[in-house]
Amino acid sequence: MNWKSEIKAAADRIAGHAQVTPVMESRVVGLDYPVEMKLEHMQHTGSFKARGAFNTLLSMEVPQAGVVAASGGNHGAAAAFAARALDHPAKIFVPELAGPSKIALIEQIGADLSVVSGEYANALTMARIHEEETGAMQIHAYDAPATVAGQGTCFAEWDAQGLQADTVLIAVGGGGLIAGALAWFQGARKVVAVEPETSCALHAALGAGEPVDVSVSGIAANALGARQIGRICFDLAQGVNSVLVPDEAIAAAQQTLWQAHRILVEPAGATALAALMSGAYQPDPGERVAVLVCGGNIAPDPLAG
């Protein structure tokens, strides 16, 4: 697949639907070097996921039964938002661990929502059953070409905004976002995968030589808690630098973003920065680094009524 062409086409397709999110340079994160940041938590519904959802719906013929998606929360909200914007019915399945904030967000958007017990994998099973029974179109959270190309538009956009970094650190759950980065950069920039110690599907797959099931837990599990890495991501990520961070480092990075910049993000949104602050990834002298701030759906919602 010519990923560059697919991502450029996706960028044209979703223009006017997805937000162009801002970038900034941070010098106040307890580090002795500047960090470029792209604030993708300011995307529609609070995460980068709207890009893949819009690209999927705009590149395919949607059946009368509409769309179905399984999600830890952010993808479900994005799929529901894109479906509503394009006048398609949406059925969303999320696990209980999605939490009340993300569940409420999906409900507010107006999708038909089912909350299932267990983890994301359980929600995916239910979504596949719904797909088979109704003919609805599945919008996969991370392991589909249209999803990956849509997420890749984030990095095409960042390049156009003047990204200077040699290295980009990205939080990983199921792998759609980092797959989009790898598909776009194609070695032009170093990409570092950052995962929580207790939800590390990519790290485990790279160690095993193939995607394997992992147990998931921790403060970022409702966004980064895929039980198995996507095949597209696994194929693109061979040789990628993979690091793990503890929950304590993620929480500290969350707090730093708020205290230094009044940026309020969910744990997943702070995970990439946590790798720098904790020393899990240590740049070489002169190496310019950037982090993708990927999600802002913090729970509990501090401004909920």
VMD Tcl script that draws the C-alpha trace (Angstrom):
set ca {
  {0.00 0.00 0.00}
  {1.18 3.51 -0.80}
  {0.56 4.96 2.64}
  {1.69 8.48 1.75}
  {-0.89 8.69 -1.02}
  {-3.59 7.22 1.22}
  {-2.88 9.73 3.97}
  {-2.82 12.67 1.57}
  {-6.16 11.54 0.14}
  {-7.54 11.17 3.66}
  {-6.39 14.69 4.53}
  {-8.27 16.09 1.53}
  {-11.31 13.97 2.40}
  {-11.65 15.04 6.02}
  {-10.79 18.71 5.48}
  {-13.61 20.76 6.94}
  {-14.74 17.87 9.12}
  {-11.78 17.32 11.45}
  {-10.19 20.14 13.42}
  {-6.74 21.48 12.63}
  {-5.21 21.21 16.09}
  {-2.59 23.62 17.45}
  {1.06 23.03 18.23}
  {3.26 24.62 20.86}
  {6.70 24.45 22.37}
  {7.03 23.66 26.07}
  {10.00 24.70 28.20}
  {8.27 24.26 31.53}
  {8.01 20.51 31.97}
  {10.94 19.91 34.32}
  {13.31 19.13 31.45}
  {16.41 20.97 30.31}
  {15.39 20.97 26.66}
  {12.33 22.20 24.74}
  {9.57 19.82 23.71}
  {7.30 20.35 20.72}
  {3.72 19.33 21.41}
  {0.71 18.84 19.17}
  {-2.50 19.30 21.11}
  {-4.68 16.66 19.53}
  {-6.81 16.48 22.68}
  {-8.45 19.60 21.20}
  {-9.82 17.54 18.30}
  {-13.57 16.91 18.06}
  {-14.73 14.76 21.02}
  {-11.40 15.19 22.77}
  {-9.06 12.86 20.88}
  {-7.40 12.17 17.53}
  {-9.97 9.45 16.82}
  {-12.27 11.74 14.83}
  {-9.76 11.70 11.98}
  {-10.02 7.96 11.38}
  {-13.77 7.94 11.89}
  {-14.42 10.67 9.33}
  {-12.03 9.13 6.81}
  {-13.76 5.76 7.11}
  {-17.25 7.17 6.65}
  {-16.26 9.48 3.80}
  {-14.32 6.85 1.85}
  {-16.91 4.06 1.89}
  {-20.58 3.57 1.13}
  {-22.39 3.38 4.44}
  {-25.27 0.87 4.52}
  {-28.78 1.77 5.64}
  {-28.08 -0.01 8.93}
  {-25.46 2.61 9.65}
  {-22.23 2.06 11.52}
  {-21.08 0.13 14.56}
  {-17.97 0.59 16.66}
  {-16.37 -0.92 19.72}
  {-14.34 1.37 21.87}
  {-12.71 2.04 25.20}
  {-14.48 5.38 24.97}
  {-12.65 7.85 22.72}
  {-13.18 5.98 19.46}
  {-16.84 5.44 20.28}
  {-17.36 9.14 20.83}
  {-15.54 9.97 17.60}
  {-17.46 7.38 15.56}
  {-20.74 8.64 17.02}
  {-19.80 12.25 16.28}
  {-18.77 11.54 12.68}
  {-21.87 9.44 12.07}
  {-24.14 12.16 13.40}
  {-22.37 14.83 11.32}
  {-22.88 12.73 8.18}
  {-26.45 11.63 9.03}
  {-25.80 7.94 9.69}
  {-27.17 5.91 12.60}
  {-24.51 4.64 14.98}
  {-24.39 1.75 17.44}
  {-21.54 1.95 19.94}
  {-20.32 -0.74 22.34}
  {-18.01 0.18 25.22}
  {-16.77 -1.77 28.25}
  {-17.64 -0.67 31.76}
  {-14.04 0.47 32.27}
  {-14.65 3.26 29.74}
  {-15.85 5.17 32.79}
  {-18.76 7.54 33.36}
  {-17.18 10.55 31.65}
  {-16.66 8.88 28.26}
  {-19.96 7.01 28.48}
  {-21.76 10.30 29.15}
  {-20.00 11.92 26.19}
  {-21.22 9.23 23.80}
  {-24.72 9.51 25.21}
  {-24.68 13.28 24.75}
  {-23.73 12.86 21.09}
  {-26.83 10.73 20.67}
  {-25.59 7.32 19.56}
  {-27.28 4.05 20.48}
  {-24.94 2.96 23.26}
  {-24.47 -0.42 24.94}
  {-22.15 -0.81 27.93}
  {-20.78 -4.35 28.30}
  {-18.90 -6.01 31.12}
  {-15.18 -6.65 30.91}
  {-12.58 -5.05 28.65}
  {-12.42 -3.54 25.15}
  {-12.15 -7.02 23.63}
  {-15.60 -7.86 25.00}
  {-17.07 -4.75 23.39}
  {-15.41 -5.69 20.09}
  {-17.02 -9.13 20.20}
  {-20.45 -7.57 20.66}
  {-19.82 -5.09 17.87}
  {-18.93 -7.91 15.49}
  {-22.11 -9.75 16.39}
  {-24.13 -6.60 15.70}
  {-22.33 -6.17 12.38}
  {-23.20 -9.72 11.32}
  {-26.82 -9.47 12.44}
  {-27.67 -6.06 10.97}
  {-25.25 -5.40 8.11}
  {-23.94 -2.25 9.82}
  {-20.47 -1.11 8.79}
  {-17.77 -1.65 11.38}
  {-15.50 1.31 12.12}
  {-12.51 -0.38 13.69}
  {-10.77 1.59 16.39}
  {-7.27 0.96 15.06}
  {-6.71 -2.04 12.78}
  {-8.16 -0.93 9.44}
  {-6.45 0.90 6.55}
  {-8.99 3.76 6.49}
  {-8.56 4.27 10.23}
  {-4.76 4.28 10.02}
  {-4.76 6.66 7.05}
  {-7.10 8.97 8.91}
  {-4.86 9.02 11.98}
  {-1.89 9.60 9.70}
  {-3.37 12.97 8.73}
  {-2.41 14.20 12.20}
  {1.25 13.86 11.31}
  {0.91 15.20 7.78}
  {-0.75 18.23 9.37}
  {2.02 18.53 11.96}
  {4.67 18.46 9.26}
  {2.82 21.25 7.43}
  {2.75 23.24 10.68}
  {6.55 23.20 10.81}
  {7.46 20.20 12.98}
  {11.19 20.44 13.71}
  {11.71 17.39 15.91}
  {14.01 14.53 15.07}
  {11.96 12.20 17.30}
  {8.23 11.98 17.98}
  {6.93 10.14 21.05}
  {3.45 8.63 20.78}
  {1.26 6.78 23.26}
  {0.11 3.36 22.05}
  {-3.06 1.40 22.74}
  {-4.25 -0.67 19.80}
  {-1.76 1.04 17.50}
  {-3.81 3.09 15.05}
  {-2.19 6.40 15.92}
  {1.42 5.24 15.87}
  {0.71 3.23 12.72}
  {-0.44 6.45 11.09}
  {2.77 8.16 12.21}
  {4.98 5.38 10.90}
  {3.05 5.26 7.63}
  {3.52 9.01 7.16}
  {7.09 9.57 8.36}
  {8.51 6.38 6.81}
  {11.83 6.81 8.59}
  {12.13 10.56 8.05}
  {11.71 11.00 11.81}
  {12.33 8.58 14.65}
  {9.11 7.36 16.25}
  {9.08 6.15 19.86}
  {6.21 4.00 21.13}
  {5.23 4.73 24.74}
  {2.98 2.38 26.69}
  {1.95 1.95 30.32}
  {3.72 -0.93 32.04}
  {0.35 -2.59 32.66}
  {-1.12 -2.11 29.16}
  {1.61 -2.86 26.65}
  {0.29 -4.80 23.67}
  {2.89 -3.48 21.21}
  {5.85 -4.02 23.52}
  {4.74 -7.59 24.17}
  {4.21 -8.27 20.46}
  {7.64 -6.95 19.52}
  {9.17 -9.18 22.17}
  {7.22 -12.25 21.03}
  {7.67 -11.64 17.33}
  {3.90 -11.60 16.75}
  {0.77 -10.03 18.25}
  {-0.10 -11.71 21.54}
  {-2.80 -11.25 24.12}
  {-1.85 -9.20 27.18}
  {-3.67 -8.36 30.37}
  {-4.60 -4.69 30.73}
  {-4.97 -2.49 33.77}
  {-3.86 0.85 35.16}
  {-4.92 4.47 34.97}
  {-4.78 4.67 31.16}
  {-6.49 1.35 30.42}
  {-9.72 2.90 29.17}
  {-7.80 4.48 26.29}
  {-4.64 2.39 25.91}
  {-6.02 -0.96 27.04}
  {-6.07 -3.03 23.85}
  {-5.59 -6.71 24.63}
  {-3.70 -7.27 21.36}
  {-1.89 -4.88 19.04}
  {-3.34 -4.37 15.58}
  {-1.72 -6.27 12.74}
  {-1.22 -3.11 10.65}
  {0.64 -1.46 13.51}
  {2.70 -4.57 14.21}
  {3.82 -4.80 10.59}
  {4.76 -1.11 10.44}
  {6.43 -1.03 13.85}
  {9.25 -3.52 13.27}
  {12.38 -2.01 14.79}
  {10.56 0.84 16.49}
  {11.90 2.05 19.84}
  {9.40 0.85 22.48}
  {9.43 2.09 26.09}
  {7.20 1.52 29.11}
  {6.16 3.95 31.84}
  {4.56 3.33 35.25}
  {1.24 4.82 36.25}
  {3.03 7.16 38.66}
  {4.96 8.75 35.79}
  {1.78 9.18 33.75}
  {0.03 10.89 36.66}
  {3.03 13.17 37.18}
  {3.04 14.19 33.52}
  {-0.71 14.87 33.72}
  {-0.11 17.15 36.67}
  {2.77 18.92 34.95}
  {0.71 19.69 31.85}
  {-1.95 21.23 34.05}
  {0.38 23.17 36.32}
  {2.67 24.46 33.57}
  {0.23 25.11 30.76}
  {-3.32 24.64 32.11}
  {-3.65 21.70 29.72}
  {-6.07 19.19 31.23}
  {-5.73 15.72 29.72}
  {-6.65 12.14 30.49}
  {-3.83 9.74 31.47}
  {-3.39 8.52 27.88}
  {-2.85 12.11 26.77}
  {0.09 12.46 29.16}
  {1.68 9.07 28.52}
  {4.09 10.17 25.77}
  {5.36 13.07 27.88}
  {5.76 10.69 30.82}
  {8.48 8.86 28.92}
  {10.59 12.02 28.83}
  {9.88 13.15 32.38}
  {10.57 9.71 33.88}
  {13.70 9.06 31.82}
  {12.17 6.00 30.13}
  {13.30 7.71 26.94}
  {16.44 9.83 27.14}
  {17.23 11.95 24.07}
  {20.78 12.17 22.85}
  {22.51 15.56 23.22}
  {21.00 17.91 20.66}
  {18.19 15.53 19.73}
  {14.97 17.49 19.18}
  {11.88 15.79 20.57}
  {8.13 16.12 20.26}
  {5.14 14.51 21.93}
  {1.61 13.98 20.69}
  {-0.94 14.92 23.35}
  {-3.60 12.50 22.20}
  {-6.64 12.70 24.48}
  {-8.42 15.01 26.90}
  {-11.42 13.08 28.16}
  {-10.44 13.16 31.81}
  {-12.56 11.39 34.39}
  {-14.30 12.54 36.37}
  {-15.17 15.50 34.15}
  {-14.22 18.49 36.32}
  {-16.90 20.67 34.74}
  {-19.74 18.15 34.62}
  {-22.98 19.44 36.04}
}
mol new
graphics top color blue
foreach p $ca { graphics top sphere $p radius 0.5 }
foreach p [lrange $ca 0 end-1] q [lrange $ca 1 end] { graphics top cylinder $p $q radius 0.2 }
display resetview
